[in-house]
Amino acid sequence: MSMQRRPEQEVLLTPAEVAKLFRVDPKTVTRWAKAGKLTAVRTLGGHRRYRKSEVQVLLGIDAKEARNV
């Protein structure tokens, strides 16, 4: 049985993962979310997560490149 993600399941990134991609501090990512530059999704525990697809758009990565990231 293979473990495939369903298309409707969005991949979420932690603030640290987003910060690493942009080469900034995780607190900067939180400030961007508060300023409305990035959409944060809250987990049941209250932690922020960010949609990988949205982050890739901001980074300028197209769909073909995204598969390799």
PyMOL Python script that loads the backbone (N, CA, C, O; Angstrom):
from pymol import cmd

cmd.read_pdbstr("""\
ATOM      1  N   MET A   1       0.846  -1.177   0.000  1.00  0.00           N
ATOM      2  CA  MET A   1       0.000   0.000   0.000  1.00  0.00           C
ATOM      3  C   MET A   1       0.896   1.247   0.000  1.00  0.00           C
ATOM      4  O   MET A   1       1.749   1.397   0.875  1.00  0.00           O
ATOM      5  N   SER A   2       0.708   2.114  -0.953  1.00  0.00           N
ATOM      6  CA  SER A   2       1.548   3.303  -1.045  1.00  0.00           C
ATOM      7  C   SER A   2       0.930   4.451  -0.252  1.00  0.00           C
ATOM      8  O   SER A   2      -0.290   4.557  -0.128  1.00  0.00           O
ATOM      9  N   MET A   3       1.788   5.291   0.271  1.00  0.00           N
ATOM     10  CA  MET A   3       1.358   6.450   1.058  1.00  0.00           C
ATOM     11  C   MET A   3       1.350   7.676   0.153  1.00  0.00           C
ATOM     12  O   MET A   3       2.352   8.385   0.056  1.00  0.00           O
ATOM     13  N   GLN A   4       0.236   7.926  -0.501  1.00  0.00           N
ATOM     14  CA  GLN A   4       0.128   9.079  -1.385  1.00  0.00           C
ATOM     15  C   GLN A   4      -0.761  10.124  -0.736  1.00  0.00           C
ATOM     16  O   GLN A   4      -1.774   9.800  -0.117  1.00  0.00           O
ATOM     17  N   ARG A   5      -0.368  11.383  -0.886  1.00  0.00           N
ATOM     18  CA  ARG A   5      -1.185  12.476  -0.388  1.00  0.00           C
ATOM     19  C   ARG A   5      -2.352  12.708  -1.316  1.00  0.00           C
ATOM     20  O   ARG A   5      -2.198  12.688  -2.537  1.00  0.00           O
ATOM     21  N   ARG A   6      -3.502  12.926  -0.749  1.00  0.00           N
ATOM     22  CA  ARG A   6      -4.652  13.291  -1.559  1.00  0.00           C
ATOM     23  C   ARG A   6      -4.463  14.726  -2.026  1.00  0.00           C
ATOM     24  O   ARG A   6      -3.927  15.548  -1.283  1.00  0.00           O
ATOM     25  N   PRO A   7      -4.894  15.043  -3.250  1.00  0.00           N
ATOM     26  CA  PRO A   7      -4.703  16.392  -3.789  1.00  0.00           C
ATOM     27  C   PRO A   7      -5.314  17.480  -2.916  1.00  0.00           C
ATOM     28  O   PRO A   7      -4.803  18.599  -2.879  1.00  0.00           O
ATOM     29  N   GLU A   8      -6.405  17.165  -2.210  1.00  0.00           N
ATOM     30  CA  GLU A   8      -7.052  18.184  -1.404  1.00  0.00           C
ATOM     31  C   GLU A   8      -6.314  18.469  -0.097  1.00  0.00           C
ATOM     32  O   GLU A   8      -6.624  19.449   0.581  1.00  0.00           O
ATOM     33  N   GLN A   9      -5.347  17.632   0.264  1.00  0.00           N
ATOM     34  CA  GLN A   9      -4.577  17.857   1.471  1.00  0.00           C
ATOM     35  C   GLN A   9      -3.440  18.820   1.170  1.00  0.00           C
ATOM     36  O   GLN A   9      -2.552  18.517   0.373  1.00  0.00           O
ATOM     37  N   GLU A  10      -3.471  19.962   1.803  1.00  0.00           N
ATOM     38  CA  GLU A  10      -2.449  20.984   1.613  1.00  0.00           C
ATOM     39  C   GLU A  10      -1.260  20.684   2.519  1.00  0.00           C
ATOM     40  O   GLU A  10      -1.432  20.339   3.688  1.00  0.00           O
ATOM     41  N   VAL A  11      -0.066  20.817   1.978  1.00  0.00           N
ATOM     42  CA  VAL A  11       1.143  20.637   2.773  1.00  0.00           C
ATOM     43  C   VAL A  11       1.359  21.918   3.569  1.00  0.00           C
ATOM     44  O   VAL A  11       1.345  23.017   3.014  1.00  0.00           O
ATOM     45  N   LEU A  12       1.560  21.763   4.878  1.00  0.00           N
ATOM     46  CA  LEU A  12       1.767  22.918   5.752  1.00  0.00           C
ATOM     47  C   LEU A  12       3.200  22.926   6.257  1.00  0.00           C
ATOM     48  O   LEU A  12       3.784  21.879   6.536  1.00  0.00           O
ATOM     49  N   LEU A  13       3.752  24.121   6.370  1.00  0.00           N
ATOM     50  CA  LEU A  13       5.126  24.305   6.841  1.00  0.00           C
ATOM     51  C   LEU A  13       5.125  25.030   8.170  1.00  0.00           C
ATOM     52  O   LEU A  13       4.245  25.846   8.442  1.00  0.00           O
ATOM     53  N   THR A  14       6.106  24.733   8.991  1.00  0.00           N
ATOM     54  CA  THR A  14       6.270  25.437  10.265  1.00  0.00           C
ATOM     55  C   THR A  14       6.930  26.790  10.008  1.00  0.00           C
ATOM     56  O   THR A  14       7.516  27.002   8.946  1.00  0.00           O
ATOM     57  N   PRO A  15       6.838  27.702  10.970  1.00  0.00           N
ATOM     58  CA  PRO A  15       7.532  28.989  10.807  1.00  0.00           C
ATOM     59  C   PRO A  15       9.039  28.808  10.565  1.00  0.00           C
ATOM     60  O   PRO A  15       9.633  29.552   9.785  1.00  0.00           O
ATOM     61  N   ALA A  16       9.650  27.833  11.224  1.00  0.00           N
ATOM     62  CA  ALA A  16      11.080  27.593  11.042  1.00  0.00           C
ATOM     63  C   ALA A  16      11.394  27.132   9.622  1.00  0.00           C
ATOM     64  O   ALA A  16      12.407  27.535   9.050  1.00  0.00           O
ATOM     65  N   GLU A  17      10.540  26.296   9.053  1.00  0.00           N
ATOM     66  CA  GLU A  17      10.750  25.821   7.682  1.00  0.00           C
ATOM     67  C   GLU A  17      10.615  26.965   6.678  1.00  0.00           C
ATOM     68  O   GLU A  17      11.401  27.067   5.737  1.00  0.00           O
ATOM     69  N   VAL A  18       9.609  27.829   6.883  1.00  0.00           N
ATOM     70  CA  VAL A  18       9.429  28.979   6.002  1.00  0.00           C
ATOM     71  C   VAL A  18      10.616  29.932   6.149  1.00  0.00           C
ATOM     72  O   VAL A  18      11.136  30.441   5.157  1.00  0.00           O
ATOM     73  N   ALA A  19      11.032  30.165   7.373  1.00  0.00           N
ATOM     74  CA  ALA A  19      12.158  31.067   7.631  1.00  0.00           C
ATOM     75  C   ALA A  19      13.421  30.563   6.935  1.00  0.00           C
ATOM     76  O   ALA A  19      14.187  31.358   6.390  1.00  0.00           O
ATOM     77  N   LYS A  20      13.639  29.269   6.950  1.00  0.00           N
ATOM     78  CA  LYS A  20      14.821  28.696   6.300  1.00  0.00           C
ATOM     79  C   LYS A  20      14.785  28.944   4.791  1.00  0.00           C
ATOM     80  O   LYS A  20      15.807  29.266   4.185  1.00  0.00           O
ATOM     81  N   LEU A  21      13.598  28.791   4.188  1.00  0.00           N
ATOM     82  CA  LEU A  21      13.464  29.014   2.743  1.00  0.00           C
ATOM     83  C   LEU A  21      13.748  30.469   2.361  1.00  0.00           C
ATOM     84  O   LEU A  21      14.355  30.735   1.323  1.00  0.00           O
ATOM     85  N   PHE A  22      13.307  31.412   3.207  1.00  0.00           N
ATOM     86  CA  PHE A  22      13.502  32.831   2.924  1.00  0.00           C
ATOM     87  C   PHE A  22      14.807  33.378   3.517  1.00  0.00           C
ATOM     88  O   PHE A  22      15.192  34.517   3.257  1.00  0.00           O
ATOM     89  N   ARG A  23      15.474  32.542   4.316  1.00  0.00           N
ATOM     90  CA  ARG A  23      16.707  32.946   4.994  1.00  0.00           C
ATOM     91  C   ARG A  23      16.479  34.151   5.913  1.00  0.00           C
ATOM     92  O   ARG A  23      17.210  35.142   5.883  1.00  0.00           O
ATOM     93  N   VAL A  24      15.423  34.015   6.733  1.00  0.00           N
ATOM     94  CA  VAL A  24      15.109  35.028   7.731  1.00  0.00           C
ATOM     95  C   VAL A  24      14.846  34.327   9.061  1.00  0.00           C
ATOM     96  O   VAL A  24      14.802  33.098   9.129  1.00  0.00           O
ATOM     97  N   ASP A  25      14.674  35.113  10.107  1.00  0.00           N
ATOM     98  CA  ASP A  25      14.356  34.590  11.435  1.00  0.00           C
ATOM     99  C   ASP A  25      12.883  34.157  11.471  1.00  0.00           C
ATOM    100  O   ASP A  25      12.050  34.794  10.826  1.00  0.00           O
ATOM    101  N   PRO A  26      12.546  33.098  12.203  1.00  0.00           N
ATOM    102  CA  PRO A  26      11.142  32.672  12.298  1.00  0.00           C
ATOM    103  C   PRO A  26      10.202  33.773  12.806  1.00  0.00           C
ATOM    104  O   PRO A  26       9.032  33.807  12.426  1.00  0.00           O
ATOM    105  N   LYS A  27      10.700  34.662  13.653  1.00  0.00           N
ATOM    106  CA  LYS A  27       9.858  35.766  14.129  1.00  0.00           C
ATOM    107  C   LYS A  27       9.485  36.710  12.989  1.00  0.00           C
ATOM    108  O   LYS A  27       8.429  37.342  13.026  1.00  0.00           O
ATOM    109  N   THR A  28      10.334  36.808  11.991  1.00  0.00           N
ATOM    110  CA  THR A  28      10.025  37.625  10.816  1.00  0.00           C
ATOM    111  C   THR A  28       8.839  37.028  10.071  1.00  0.00           C
ATOM    112  O   THR A  28       7.971  37.760   9.597  1.00  0.00           O
ATOM    113  N   VAL A  29       8.797  35.713   9.967  1.00  0.00           N
ATOM    114  CA  VAL A  29       7.684  35.030   9.302  1.00  0.00           C
ATOM    115  C   VAL A  29       6.387  35.329  10.055  1.00  0.00           C
ATOM    116  O   VAL A  29       5.353  35.565   9.431  1.00  0.00           O
ATOM    117  N   THR A  30       6.431  35.321  11.378  1.00  0.00           N
ATOM    118  CA  THR A  30       5.257  35.630  12.188  1.00  0.00           C
ATOM    119  C   THR A  30       4.815  37.074  11.957  1.00  0.00           C
ATOM    120  O   THR A  30       3.618  37.351  11.877  1.00  0.00           O
ATOM    121  N   ARG A  31       5.759  37.978  11.850  1.00  0.00           N
ATOM    122  CA  ARG A  31       5.414  39.387  11.582  1.00  0.00           C
ATOM    123  C   ARG A  31       4.770  39.534  10.209  1.00  0.00           C
ATOM    124  O   ARG A  31       3.827  40.309  10.045  1.00  0.00           O
ATOM    125  N   TRP A  32       5.273  38.797   9.225  1.00  0.00           N
ATOM    126  CA  TRP A  32       4.676  38.838   7.884  1.00  0.00           C
ATOM    127  C   TRP A  32       3.219  38.372   7.950  1.00  0.00           C
ATOM    128  O   TRP A  32       2.348  38.955   7.304  1.00  0.00           O
ATOM    129  N   ALA A  33       2.960  37.327   8.729  1.00  0.00           N
ATOM    130  CA  ALA A  33       1.600  36.807   8.854  1.00  0.00           C
ATOM    131  C   ALA A  33       0.696  37.844   9.523  1.00  0.00           C
ATOM    132  O   ALA A  33      -0.439  38.050   9.091  1.00  0.00           O
ATOM    133  N   LYS A  34       1.189  38.489  10.563  1.00  0.00           N
ATOM    134  CA  LYS A  34       0.399  39.513  11.253  1.00  0.00           C
ATOM    135  C   LYS A  34       0.133  40.705  10.346  1.00  0.00           C
ATOM    136  O   LYS A  34      -0.903  41.359  10.470  1.00  0.00           O
ATOM    137  N   ALA A  35       1.057  40.993   9.437  1.00  0.00           N
ATOM    138  CA  ALA A  35       0.909  42.116   8.500  1.00  0.00           C
ATOM    139  C   ALA A  35       0.054  41.737   7.289  1.00  0.00           C
ATOM    140  O   ALA A  35      -0.266  42.599   6.470  1.00  0.00           O
ATOM    141  N   GLY A  36      -0.318  40.467   7.164  1.00  0.00           N
ATOM    142  CA  GLY A  36      -1.157  40.028   6.058  1.00  0.00           C
ATOM    143  C   GLY A  36      -0.395  39.667   4.791  1.00  0.00           C
ATOM    144  O   GLY A  36      -1.002  39.457   3.740  1.00  0.00           O
ATOM    145  N   LYS A  37       0.915  39.595   4.879  1.00  0.00           N
ATOM    146  CA  LYS A  37       1.725  39.246   3.707  1.00  0.00           C
ATOM    147  C   LYS A  37       1.746  37.742   3.454  1.00  0.00           C
ATOM    148  O   LYS A  37       2.069  37.291   2.355  1.00  0.00           O
ATOM    149  N   LEU A  38       1.400  36.979   4.479  1.00  0.00           N
ATOM    150  CA  LEU A  38       1.428  35.523   4.420  1.00  0.00           C
ATOM    151  C   LEU A  38       0.260  35.017   5.261  1.00  0.00           C
ATOM    152  O   LEU A  38       0.008  35.537   6.348  1.00  0.00           O
ATOM    153  N   THR A  39      -0.447  34.018   4.773  1.00  0.00           N
ATOM    154  CA  THR A  39      -1.613  33.491   5.492  1.00  0.00           C
ATOM    155  C   THR A  39      -1.179  32.393   6.450  1.00  0.00           C
ATOM    156  O   THR A  39      -0.547  31.416   6.049  1.00  0.00           O
ATOM    157  N   ALA A  40      -1.526  32.566   7.722  1.00  0.00           N
ATOM    158  CA  ALA A  40      -1.218  31.558   8.731  1.00  0.00           C
ATOM    159  C   ALA A  40      -2.461  30.716   8.997  1.00  0.00           C
ATOM    160  O   ALA A  40      -3.575  31.230   9.087  1.00  0.00           O
ATOM    161  N   VAL A  41      -2.241  29.423   9.120  1.00  0.00           N
ATOM    162  CA  VAL A  41      -3.291  28.486   9.507  1.00  0.00           C
ATOM    163  C   VAL A  41      -2.953  28.070  10.930  1.00  0.00           C
ATOM    164  O   VAL A  41      -1.809  27.721  11.222  1.00  0.00           O
ATOM    165  N   ARG A  42      -3.937  28.105  11.812  1.00  0.00           N
ATOM    166  CA  ARG A  42      -3.697  27.709  13.202  1.00  0.00           C
ATOM    167  C   ARG A  42      -4.029  26.235  13.411  1.00  0.00           C
ATOM    168  O   ARG A  42      -5.059  25.748  12.945  1.00  0.00           O
ATOM    169  N   THR A  43      -3.156  25.540  14.109  1.00  0.00           N
ATOM    170  CA  THR A  43      -3.407  24.147  14.460  1.00  0.00           C
ATOM    171  C   THR A  43      -4.343  24.119  15.666  1.00  0.00           C
ATOM    172  O   THR A  43      -4.639  25.161  16.251  1.00  0.00           O
ATOM    173  N   LEU A  44      -4.800  22.942  16.030  1.00  0.00           N
ATOM    174  CA  LEU A  44      -5.653  22.819  17.212  1.00  0.00           C
ATOM    175  C   LEU A  44      -4.922  23.277  18.468  1.00  0.00           C
ATOM    176  O   LEU A  44      -5.548  23.741  19.421  1.00  0.00           O
ATOM    177  N   GLY A  45      -3.611  23.147  18.471  1.00  0.00           N
ATOM    178  CA  GLY A  45      -2.809  23.578  19.615  1.00  0.00           C
ATOM    179  C   GLY A  45      -2.459  25.059  19.587  1.00  0.00           C
ATOM    180  O   GLY A  45      -1.802  25.559  20.499  1.00  0.00           O
ATOM    181  N   GLY A  46      -2.900  25.772  18.533  1.00  0.00           N
ATOM    182  CA  GLY A  46      -2.652  27.212  18.449  1.00  0.00           C
ATOM    183  C   GLY A  46      -1.373  27.601  17.726  1.00  0.00           C
ATOM    184  O   GLY A  46      -1.022  28.780  17.673  1.00  0.00           O
ATOM    185  N   HIS A  47      -0.673  26.617  17.167  1.00  0.00           N
ATOM    186  CA  HIS A  47       0.571  26.909  16.447  1.00  0.00           C
ATOM    187  C   HIS A  47       0.265  27.369  15.029  1.00  0.00           C
ATOM    188  O   HIS A  47      -0.739  26.979  14.434  1.00  0.00           O
ATOM    189  N   ARG A  48       1.147  28.204  14.503  1.00  0.00           N
ATOM    190  CA  ARG A  48       0.971  28.694  13.133  1.00  0.00           C
ATOM    191  C   ARG A  48       1.616  27.737  12.137  1.00  0.00           C
ATOM    192  O   ARG A  48       2.702  27.206  12.368  1.00  0.00           O
ATOM    193  N   ARG A  49       0.926  27.537  11.038  1.00  0.00           N
ATOM    194  CA  ARG A  49       1.464  26.772   9.917  1.00  0.00           C
ATOM    195  C   ARG A  49       1.159  27.558   8.656  1.00  0.00           C
ATOM    196  O   ARG A  49       0.200  28.329   8.610  1.00  0.00           O
ATOM    197  N   TYR A  50       1.982  27.359   7.632  1.00  0.00           N
ATOM    198  CA  TYR A  50       1.856  28.126   6.394  1.00  0.00           C
ATOM    199  C   TYR A  50       1.741  27.173   5.218  1.00  0.00           C
ATOM    200  O   TYR A  50       2.414  26.144   5.169  1.00  0.00           O
ATOM    201  N   ARG A  51       0.882  27.525   4.275  1.00  0.00           N
ATOM    202  CA  ARG A  51       0.670  26.674   3.100  1.00  0.00           C
ATOM    203  C   ARG A  51       1.909  26.695   2.208  1.00  0.00           C
ATOM    204  O   ARG A  51       2.391  27.756   1.812  1.00  0.00           O
ATOM    205  N   LYS A  52       2.405  25.514   1.905  1.00  0.00           N
ATOM    206  CA  LYS A  52       3.600  25.392   1.073  1.00  0.00           C
ATOM    207  C   LYS A  52       3.378  26.027  -0.291  1.00  0.00           C
ATOM    208  O   LYS A  52       4.281  26.664  -0.835  1.00  0.00           O
ATOM    209  N   SER A  53       2.180  25.858  -0.849  1.00  0.00           N
ATOM    210  CA  SER A  53       1.885  26.417  -2.176  1.00  0.00           C
ATOM    211  C   SER A  53       1.983  27.946  -2.161  1.00  0.00           C
ATOM    212  O   SER A  53       2.487  28.544  -3.111  1.00  0.00           O
ATOM    213  N   GLU A  54       1.505  28.573  -1.091  1.00  0.00           N
ATOM    214  CA  GLU A  54       1.566  30.037  -0.989  1.00  0.00           C
ATOM    215  C   GLU A  54       3.018  30.513  -0.831  1.00  0.00           C
ATOM    216  O   GLU A  54       3.420  31.515  -1.422  1.00  0.00           O
ATOM    217  N   VAL A  55       3.778  29.794  -0.044  1.00  0.00           N
ATOM    218  CA  VAL A  55       5.189  30.136   0.155  1.00  0.00           C
ATOM    219  C   VAL A  55       5.947  30.016  -1.170  1.00  0.00           C
ATOM    220  O   VAL A  55       6.784  30.861  -1.487  1.00  0.00           O
ATOM    221  N   GLN A  56       5.656  28.972  -1.937  1.00  0.00           N
ATOM    222  CA  GLN A  56       6.332  28.775  -3.219  1.00  0.00           C
ATOM    223  C   GLN A  56       6.003  29.889  -4.200  1.00  0.00           C
ATOM    224  O   GLN A  56       6.861  30.312  -4.974  1.00  0.00           O
ATOM    225  N   VAL A  57       4.755  30.367  -4.172  1.00  0.00           N
ATOM    226  CA  VAL A  57       4.379  31.483  -5.035  1.00  0.00           C
ATOM    227  C   VAL A  57       5.191  32.725  -4.653  1.00  0.00           C
ATOM    228  O   VAL A  57       5.693  33.436  -5.524  1.00  0.00           O
ATOM    229  N   LEU A  58       5.315  32.977  -3.362  1.00  0.00           N
ATOM    230  CA  LEU A  58       6.081  34.139  -2.908  1.00  0.00           C
ATOM    231  C   LEU A  58       7.562  34.021  -3.268  1.00  0.00           C
ATOM    232  O   LEU A  58       8.236  35.019  -3.522  1.00  0.00           O
ATOM    233  N   LEU A  59       8.046  32.794  -3.283  1.00  0.00           N
ATOM    234  CA  LEU A  59       9.447  32.562  -3.653  1.00  0.00           C
ATOM    235  C   LEU A  59       9.650  32.583  -5.168  1.00  0.00           C
ATOM    236  O   LEU A  59      10.783  32.637  -5.645  1.00  0.00           O
ATOM    237  N   GLY A  60       8.540  32.538  -5.929  1.00  0.00           N
ATOM    238  CA  GLY A  60       8.638  32.539  -7.382  1.00  0.00           C
ATOM    239  C   GLY A  60       8.946  31.177  -7.955  1.00  0.00           C
ATOM    240  O   GLY A  60       9.514  31.076  -9.042  1.00  0.00           O
ATOM    241  N   ILE A  61       8.578  30.118  -7.235  1.00  0.00           N
ATOM    242  CA  ILE A  61       8.808  28.750  -7.701  1.00  0.00           C
ATOM    243  C   ILE A  61       7.554  28.289  -8.422  1.00  0.00           C
ATOM    244  O   ILE A  61       6.459  28.348  -7.862  1.00  0.00           O
ATOM    245  N   ASP A  62       7.702  27.823  -9.678  1.00  0.00           N
ATOM    246  CA  ASP A  62       6.529  27.347 -10.404  1.00  0.00           C
ATOM    247  C   ASP A  62       6.235  25.888 -10.049  1.00  0.00           C
ATOM    248  O   ASP A  62       7.006  25.259  -9.324  1.00  0.00           O
ATOM    249  N   ALA A  63       5.143  25.358 -10.550  1.00  0.00           N
ATOM    250  CA  ALA A  63       4.674  24.025 -10.189  1.00  0.00           C
ATOM    251  C   ALA A  63       5.685  22.937 -10.532  1.00  0.00           C
ATOM    252  O   ALA A  63       5.834  21.982  -9.771  1.00  0.00           O
ATOM    253  N   LYS A  64       6.381  23.060 -11.657  1.00  0.00           N
ATOM    254  CA  LYS A  64       7.369  22.045 -12.045  1.00  0.00           C
ATOM    255  C   LYS A  64       8.540  22.032 -11.077  1.00  0.00           C
ATOM    256  O   LYS A  64       9.000  20.968 -10.665  1.00  0.00           O
ATOM    257  N   GLU A  65       9.018  23.207 -10.717  1.00  0.00           N
ATOM    258  CA  GLU A  65      10.129  23.280  -9.763  1.00  0.00           C
ATOM    259  C   GLU A  65       9.696  22.830  -8.386  1.00  0.00           C
ATOM    260  O   GLU A  65      10.487  22.241  -7.650  1.00  0.00           O
ATOM    261  N   ALA A  66       8.448  23.098  -8.026  1.00  0.00           N
ATOM    262  CA  ALA A  66       7.936  22.788  -6.684  1.00  0.00           C
ATOM    263  C   ALA A  66       8.011  21.298  -6.385  1.00  0.00           C
ATOM    264  O   ALA A  66       8.201  20.914  -5.231  1.00  0.00           O
ATOM    265  N   ARG A  67       7.870  20.464  -7.385  1.00  0.00           N
ATOM    266  CA  ARG A  67       7.935  19.022  -7.152  1.00  0.00           C
ATOM    267  C   ARG A  67       9.325  18.598  -6.678  1.00  0.00           C
ATOM    268  O   ARG A  67       9.470  17.583  -5.996  1.00  0.00           O
ATOM    269  N   ASN A  68      10.324  19.364  -7.034  1.00  0.00           N
ATOM    270  CA  ASN A  68      11.699  19.016  -6.665  1.00  0.00           C
ATOM    271  C   ASN A  68      12.147  19.642  -5.361  1.00  0.00           C
ATOM    272  O   ASN A  68      13.234  19.335  -4.872  1.00  0.00           O
ATOM    273  N   VAL A  69      11.330  20.513  -4.788  1.00  0.00           N
ATOM    274  CA  VAL A  69      11.707  21.208  -3.549  1.00  0.00           C
ATOM    275  C   VAL A  69      11.268  20.418  -2.361  1.00  0.00           C
ATOM    276  O   VAL A  69      11.493  20.835  -1.225  1.00  0.00           O
TER     277      VAL A  69
END
""", "prot")
cmd.dss("prot")
cmd.show_as("cartoon", "prot")
cmd.util.cbc("prot")
cmd.orient("prot")
